[in-house]
Every structure is written in structure tokens, then in C-alpha cells.
Amino acid sequence: MKKTLLSLTVIAAAISSFAQGDFYFNPPASTLWETNGSGTWVKATPNSLETSFLIGSGTSPLESIAAGTGTNAGTATFITTAQDTAAWNDILNSTGGFILATNNGTSALVTQLNGANGSITYNGGASFYVTGSTASAATSVVLISWPAAYATPVLAAAAGAPLGWSQEFSYTPQSGVTAPASMTSSLVGNFGLVEITATPEPSTIALAGLGVSALVAFRRRNSSK
């Protein structure tokens, strides 16, 4: 009886992984960066950032926020609060068909603390199946990162935490018979966790404008006396 149950469990696991794409999530050193508070990039210190990735087809909605290259040294180091909120909304609501990667074997979101010098090694460096992907079919991938103080993207988004994301790249998972490709630096590129710069609310801007107008009127009235 026990042997039968074990066999059924093995068969069920095999069926659940059938046709799912086999991935490596192992970007090398210098992939993850962060800012030092004044806009200068430094390699992420170990265990400072959580990372995950999105899979989808076509163009990620994050492209419109980061000019198609991710939040790396080639683009602005700062994003506004509104851009950060929009990016989290796109990620959590699967906007544009891009979804957060889920480990098909554990049914958990793929998340991993960074290693030394901004490297990432998930699942002990072994490959794993991602739910919703298809073996041997190219998929678009975007890596994301957020502060390690928040264990999940949901918690990070709720706190308005800063966010970073990579350039979008094409990746072809395998069936498990053939080993999938590594996520090399040339494929992923480097990206960092950016700082959020506060943007004034419209009402604040309006009040500031009224203040300036009042000051100008006051000076004109005094000069005419």
C-alpha cells in the first residue's frame, strides 16, 4: 500500500511538471547594485535585497517606466513615488500578461536573498520548473529586487518600498532532459535598487504658486508707496 502511494505521488509530481519549463535562477556577481543615498551605485551587500523574476510574452509594462533598459546605471538613478507605485501595481496585478515566477515543485513564489557582490543563487544552484512556462518555448523575463526587510513582493508593495528591475530578456527553459541555460551577465545585464524621490502633490504645488503670487503682489504694492 505504501509503495502504491509513493508511486502515485511520484507520478503526480511528474504530471504536474510535464511541459513546464525548467529554469536556472543564477545570475552572477555584479548583477545586483544599490545606491548609497546620494545617487552612486555600489554592489549589493550580501542578504540586503530579495529578488524574483517575471515571465511573460511581448513587452513588459515596466519598459515604459525604465526606458526599456531596467533601473541600471544607464538610466536615471531615481524614480518618483508615482512610478514606484505604478511598477508595483504592474507586477502584482500581472499587467500585460507578465506574472511572478512560481516554483512548480513547492507552489511558492520564487524569491532569493542576494549573495556576495550582487550575485543570485536560487534553489542551491539547481534548476527548477516554473508554473505557467512552457519547455523549449522562449519567454520574456524581467528580474526584480526590493529591500530584504520585506519577505514578499506583496509586503514590499504595501510598504511603498523601493524597487529595481532588470532589462527585459529572452530565455528558453528546457524540459528537464536538457539542462537550461544559465542567466549570464550578458543576458540579464546589471540593475539596481533605486532611490525614490518625493514628488509634490498637486495641491502643494498650487499652494506654492499662490504663495509666490502673493509675495510678488506684496512687493509691488510696497514699491508703489
C-alpha positions as CSV (number, residue, x, y, z in Angstrom):
1,M,0.0,0.0,0.0
2,K,2.8,2.4,1.0
3,K,4.6,1.6,-2.3
4,T,1.5,2.3,-4.2
5,L,1.0,5.7,-2.6
6,L,4.7,6.5,-3.2
7,S,4.3,5.6,-6.8
8,L,1.2,7.7,-7.2
9,T,3.0,10.6,-5.6
10,V,5.9,10.3,-8.0
11,I,3.5,10.1,-10.9
12,A,1.5,13.1,-9.8
13,A,4.7,15.1,-9.4
14,A,5.8,14.1,-12.9
15,I,2.5,15.1,-14.4
16,S,2.5,18.5,-12.6
17,S,5.9,19.2,-14.1
18,F,5.0,17.9,-17.6
19,A,5.6,20.6,-20.2
20,Q,6.6,23.2,-17.5
21,G,9.8,25.0,-18.3
22,D,12.9,24.1,-16.4
23,F,14.9,27.3,-15.3
24,Y,18.1,28.3,-13.6
25,F,17.9,31.4,-11.5
26,N,21.6,32.0,-11.0
27,P,22.7,35.5,-12.2
28,P,26.5,36.0,-11.5
29,A,28.3,38.6,-9.3
30,S,27.8,42.3,-10.2
31,T,24.1,41.7,-11.2
32,L,22.6,43.5,-8.3
33,W,23.5,47.0,-7.2
34,E,22.1,49.6,-4.9
35,T,22.6,53.3,-4.3
36,N,24.5,54.8,-1.4
37,G,21.9,57.5,-0.7
38,S,23.5,60.1,-3.0
39,G,22.9,58.5,-6.3
40,T,26.2,56.5,-6.5
41,W,25.9,52.8,-7.4
42,V,27.6,50.2,-5.2
43,K,27.4,46.4,-5.4
44,A,24.7,45.0,-3.2
45,T,26.0,43.7,0.1
46,P,25.0,40.0,0.9
47,N,21.5,39.5,2.1
48,S,20.4,43.1,1.5
49,L,18.0,42.5,-1.3
50,E,15.2,40.0,-2.1
51,T,15.0,39.0,-5.8
52,S,12.4,37.4,-8.0
53,F,11.5,37.4,-11.7
54,L,8.5,37.9,-14.0
55,I,7.8,35.8,-17.1
56,G,5.5,36.7,-20.0
57,S,5.4,37.4,-23.7
58,G,5.7,40.6,-25.6
59,T,6.8,43.8,-23.9
60,S,6.7,44.2,-20.1
61,P,4.8,47.3,-18.8
62,L,7.9,48.1,-16.8
63,E,9.6,49.0,-20.0
64,S,7.7,52.3,-20.2
65,I,8.9,53.3,-16.7
66,A,12.6,52.5,-17.1
67,A,13.1,53.4,-20.8
68,G,13.4,49.7,-21.8
69,T,16.8,49.1,-20.1
70,G,15.9,48.5,-16.4
71,T,16.9,50.5,-13.4
72,N,20.6,50.4,-14.1
73,A,23.5,52.9,-14.4
74,G,22.4,53.7,-17.9
75,T,19.2,55.3,-16.8
76,A,18.1,57.6,-14.0
77,T,19.0,56.5,-10.5
78,F,15.9,58.0,-9.1
79,I,12.2,57.2,-9.7
80,T,9.2,59.1,-8.3
81,T,6.8,57.7,-5.8
82,A,4.2,57.5,-8.5
83,Q,6.5,55.5,-10.8
84,D,7.3,53.1,-7.9
85,T,3.6,52.6,-7.2
86,A,2.8,52.0,-10.8
87,A,5.6,49.5,-11.1
88,W,4.4,47.5,-8.1
89,N,0.8,47.6,-9.5
90,D,2.0,46.2,-12.8
91,I,3.9,43.4,-11.0
92,L,1.2,42.3,-8.6
93,N,-1.7,42.5,-11.0
94,S,0.1,40.7,-13.8
95,T,-0.3,43.7,-16.1
96,G,0.4,43.0,-19.7
97,G,0.4,39.2,-19.0
98,F,3.6,39.2,-17.0
99,I,3.4,37.1,-13.8
100,L,5.7,36.5,-10.9
101,A,7.6,33.2,-11.2
102,T,6.2,30.3,-9.0
103,N,8.3,27.2,-8.2
104,N,6.1,24.4,-9.6
105,G,7.6,21.9,-7.1
106,T,6.8,24.0,-4.0
107,S,4.0,26.2,-5.2
108,A,5.8,29.2,-3.7
109,L,6.9,32.4,-5.3
110,V,10.5,32.4,-6.4
111,T,12.3,34.7,-4.0
112,Q,16.0,34.7,-3.1
113,L,18.3,36.9,-1.0
114,N,21.3,38.1,-2.9
115,G,24.8,36.6,-2.3
116,A,28.2,38.2,-2.3
117,N,28.9,41.1,-4.8
118,G,25.3,41.2,-6.0
119,S,25.1,37.5,-7.2
120,I,21.9,35.4,-7.0
121,T,21.8,31.6,-6.4
122,Y,18.3,30.1,-6.1
123,N,17.5,26.5,-5.2
124,G,21.1,25.8,-4.3
125,G,22.1,26.4,-7.9
126,A,19.9,23.6,-9.2
127,S,17.3,24.0,-11.9
128,F,13.6,24.0,-11.2
129,Y,10.2,24.1,-13.0
130,V,8.3,27.3,-13.2
131,T,4.5,27.2,-13.3
132,G,2.9,28.6,-16.4
133,S,6.0,28.4,-18.5
134,T,6.5,26.0,-21.4
135,A,9.5,23.8,-22.1
136,S,11.6,24.8,-25.1
137,A,9.5,27.9,-25.7
138,A,11.2,31.3,-25.4
139,T,9.7,33.5,-22.8
140,S,10.4,37.2,-21.8
141,V,12.0,37.6,-18.4
142,V,12.4,40.6,-16.1
143,L,14.2,40.3,-12.7
144,I,13.1,42.5,-9.8
145,S,14.6,43.3,-6.4
146,W,13.4,45.1,-3.3
147,P,14.8,45.5,0.3
148,A,15.3,42.3,2.3
149,A,13.3,43.7,5.2
150,Y,10.2,42.6,3.2
151,A,9.9,38.8,2.6
152,T,7.5,39.0,-0.3
153,P,6.6,41.5,-3.1
154,V,3.2,42.0,-1.5
155,L,4.7,43.2,1.7
156,A,7.2,45.4,-0.1
157,A,4.5,47.0,-2.2
158,A,2.2,47.6,0.8
159,A,5.0,49.5,2.5
160,G,5.8,51.5,-0.6
161,A,9.3,50.0,-0.7
162,P,11.8,51.0,-3.4
163,L,12.0,48.6,-6.4
164,G,14.6,47.8,-9.0
165,W,14.2,45.7,-12.2
166,S,16.4,44.4,-15.0
167,Q,16.3,44.9,-18.7
168,E,13.8,42.5,-20.4
169,F,15.5,39.5,-22.0
170,S,14.5,36.3,-23.8
171,Y,15.1,33.0,-22.0
172,T,14.3,29.5,-23.2
173,P,13.6,27.0,-20.4
174,Q,14.0,23.3,-21.1
175,S,12.1,20.1,-20.4
176,G,14.5,18.7,-17.8
177,V,16.2,16.3,-20.3
178,T,18.4,19.1,-21.5
179,A,19.9,21.5,-18.9
180,P,18.5,25.0,-19.2
181,A,20.9,27.9,-19.9
182,S,22.4,30.0,-17.1
183,M,21.2,33.6,-16.6
184,T,24.5,35.1,-17.6
185,S,25.5,38.7,-17.1
186,S,25.3,39.3,-20.9
187,L,21.8,38.1,-20.8
188,V,20.4,39.7,-17.7
189,G,22.6,42.9,-17.6
190,N,23.2,44.7,-14.3
191,F,20.5,46.5,-12.4
192,G,20.0,48.2,-9.1
193,L,17.5,49.2,-6.4
194,V,16.8,52.8,-7.0
195,E,16.0,55.6,-4.6
196,I,12.5,57.2,-4.6
197,T,12.4,60.9,-4.9
198,A,9.3,62.5,-3.5
199,T,7.1,64.5,-5.8
200,P,4.8,67.3,-4.5
201,E,1.1,66.7,-4.5
202,P,-0.9,69.0,-7.0
203,S,-2.4,70.8,-4.0
204,T,1.0,71.5,-2.6
205,I,2.2,72.9,-6.0
206,A,-0.9,75.1,-6.2
207,L,-0.4,76.5,-2.7
208,A,3.3,77.2,-3.6
209,G,2.1,79.1,-6.7
210,L,-0.3,81.2,-4.6
211,G,2.4,82.0,-2.2
212,V,4.7,83.2,-4.9
213,S,1.9,85.3,-6.4
214,A,1.1,86.9,-3.0
215,L,4.8,87.7,-2.4
216,V,5.1,89.4,-5.8
217,A,1.9,91.4,-5.2
218,F,3.1,92.5,-1.8
219,R,6.5,93.7,-3.1
220,R,4.8,95.6,-6.0
221,R,2.4,97.3,-3.5
222,N,5.3,98.3,-1.3
223,S,7.4,99.6,-4.2
224,S,4.5,101.8,-5.3
225,K,4.2,103.6,-1.9
